[in-house]
Amino acid sequence: MPAQATARERAGRVAENGGTAAGPAANAADGATIDAAHYRRVLGHFPSGVTVVASEDADGPVGFACQAFSALSLDPPLVLFSVGLTSTTWPRIEATGRFCVNFLAADHAELCRAFAVSGGDKFAGVDWQRSGLGSPILAGAHGWVDCTIEATHPGGDHTIVIGRVHALDADGESNPLIFHKGAFG
C-alpha cells in the first residue's frame, strides 16, 4: 500500500494495459535489469508504518494511504513522503499547500483499505477533526503531523514531497498499524 497506486489500482492498470502484475523491469545504475516483482518482494521485507495523507479543499476532505513516509530533518522540522505520478488525489492536496499525515493505529486496517482505493468518498463515515492548518486528523490516529508543502522533487515514477511541520502529536496508548511482506501485522 505505498503512496503510489494500491495493489487494486495497479492490477486495474495492468489489466487495461495488457501487462503483467509484476510490471516492467527497470535498469539499475550499472545497467543490470531489476525485476519489478523481485524488487517489491525484497523491499516488502522492510516493515513500515501506514499513514493517511489528508487535506481539505473546497470539495471536501481528500486523502490517500501511504507507507512511504519518513522524518527528514529536526532543524528545520521536515518530513517526507512519496506519491505516485498517477495519483488523482495528490493534485487536490498539493493545490491546498498543506496536509496532515495520520499514523494509523493497529485497529485501522479497514480504514487503510478504504483510503488505498482510487475514487469514491474515502471519508464517508470516517470521524475526523480539522488540524490547526485545516487538514483532517483521523479519530483514533496513532499520531499525526500537520504540515505545509515545503518542496516537491521528481523521483522516478513518484513525486517526493517534503513537508514543513507546524504541529504534531501522538497517542501513547495505541499501537501502530504495520505493513510487512504484503500484509498488515
C-alpha positions in Angstrom: 0.0 0.0 0.0 2.6 2.5 -0.9 1.8 6.1 -1.7 1.7 5.3 -5.3 -1.0 3.1 -6.7 -2.5 0.4 -4.4 -2.4 -3.2 -5.4 -6.0 -2.9 -6.7 -5.1 0.2 -8.7 -2.0 -1.4 -10.2 -4.0 -4.6 -11.1 -6.6 -2.4 -12.9 -3.9 -0.6 -14.8 -2.1 -3.8 -15.6 -5.3 -5.3 -17.0 -6.0 -2.2 -19.0 -2.5 -2.2 -20.4 -2.3 -5.9 -21.1 0.8 -6.2 -18.9 1.8 -8.5 -16.1 1.2 -7.9 -12.4 5.0 -7.8 -11.9 5.3 -4.7 -14.0 8.2 -3.8 -16.1 11.8 -4.5 -15.3 14.0 -1.5 -14.5 17.6 -0.8 -15.2 20.0 -0.3 -12.3 22.7 2.3 -12.4 25.2 -0.3 -13.6 22.9 -1.3 -16.5 21.7 -4.6 -14.8 18.0 -5.4 -15.0 16.0 -5.2 -11.8 12.8 -7.3 -11.9 9.9 -5.3 -10.5 8.3 -8.3 -8.7 11.6 -9.2 -7.1 12.1 -5.5 -6.1 8.7 -5.4 -4.4 9.2 -8.8 -2.7 12.6 -7.8 -1.3 11.6 -4.3 -0.2 8.4 -5.8 1.3 10.7 -7.4 3.9 11.2 -3.9 5.4 8.3 -3.3 7.8 6.8 0.1 7.6 4.1 2.1 9.4 1.0 3.0 7.4 -0.3 6.6 7.1 -3.1 8.5 5.5 -2.0 11.8 4.0 -5.0 14.1 4.0 -6.1 17.7 3.3 -9.4 19.5 2.7 -10.2 21.6 -0.3 -13.4 23.3 -1.5 -14.8 19.9 -2.5 -14.2 18.4 1.0 -11.7 16.2 2.7 -9.3 14.2 0.5 -6.6 11.6 1.3 -4.7 8.5 0.4 -3.0 5.6 2.2 0.8 6.0 2.2 3.6 3.8 3.6 6.4 5.8 2.0 6.7 8.3 4.9 9.7 9.4 6.9 11.1 12.0 9.2 13.7 14.1 7.3 15.1 16.9 9.5 14.8 18.2 13.0 16.1 21.7 12.3 14.0 22.8 10.5 11.4 20.2 11.3 10.7 18.4 8.0 9.1 15.1 6.9 8.8 13.5 3.5 6.6 11.1 1.7 6.4 9.9 -1.9 3.3 9.7 -4.1 2.9 8.0 -7.5 2.7 10.2 -10.6 -0.7 8.6 -11.4 -2.3 9.7 -8.2 -5.5 11.7 -8.8 -5.7 12.6 -5.1 -2.3 14.3 -4.8 -3.1 17.2 -7.1 -6.0 18.2 -4.9 -3.8 18.0 -1.8 -1.0 19.8 -3.5 -3.3 22.7 -4.5 -4.1 23.3 -0.8 -0.5 23.7 0.1 -0.9 21.7 3.3 -1.5 18.2 4.5 -1.7 16.2 7.7 0.0 12.8 7.9 -2.1 10.5 10.1 -0.3 7.4 11.5 -2.8 4.6 11.5 -3.3 2.6 14.7 -3.3 -1.2 14.8 -7.0 -1.4 14.5 -7.2 0.7 11.4 -6.7 -2.0 8.7 -10.1 -1.4 7.2 -9.6 2.3 7.3 -6.4 1.9 5.4 -8.1 -0.3 2.8 -10.7 2.4 2.3 -8.0 5.1 1.7 -6.0 2.7 -0.6 -8.6 2.6 -3.3 -8.9 5.0 -6.1 -12.0 7.2 -6.4 -15.1 7.4 -4.2 -15.7 9.3 -1.0 -12.9 7.9 1.2 -14.1 10.0 4.2 -17.7 8.6 4.1 -18.4 7.5 7.7 -14.9 8.5 8.9 -14.7 10.5 12.1 -12.2 13.3 11.9 -11.4 16.9 13.0 -9.6 19.8 11.5 -6.0 20.4 12.4 -4.7 23.9 13.1 -3.9 24.2 9.4 -7.3 22.9 8.4 -6.4 19.3 7.4 -8.1 16.2 8.6 -6.9 14.4 11.7 -8.5 11.0 11.8 -10.1 9.9 15.0 -8.1 7.3 16.8 -4.9 8.1 14.8 -1.8 6.7 16.5 -0.2 10.0 15.7 -0.3 12.9 13.3 1.9 15.6 11.7 0.4 18.8 10.4 2.4 20.3 7.5 2.7 22.8 4.7 4.3 21.8 1.5 8.0 22.9 1.6 9.1 21.4 -1.7 8.5 18.6 -4.3 11.1 16.7 -6.3 10.8 14.2 -9.1 11.7 10.7 -8.1 11.2 8.2 -10.9 7.6 7.2 -11.2 6.9 9.2 -8.0 6.9 12.7 -6.6 8.9 13.2 -3.4 7.1 15.7 -1.1 8.8 17.5 1.7 6.6 19.0 4.4 7.4 21.6 7.0 6.0 20.5 10.3 3.8 23.0 12.2 2.2 20.8 14.8 2.2 17.1 15.8 1.0 14.8 18.4 0.9 11.0 19.2 -1.4 8.7 21.2 0.8 7.0 23.7 -1.8 4.3 24.4 -2.3 2.8 20.9 -0.1 0.6 18.7 0.8 1.4 15.1 -0.5 -0.4 12.0 2.4 -2.2 10.4 2.7 -3.4 6.8 5.2 -6.2 6.2 5.6 -8.7 3.4 2.4 -7.6 1.7 0.2 -7.9 4.8 -0.7 -6.0 8.0 0.9 -7.3 11.1 
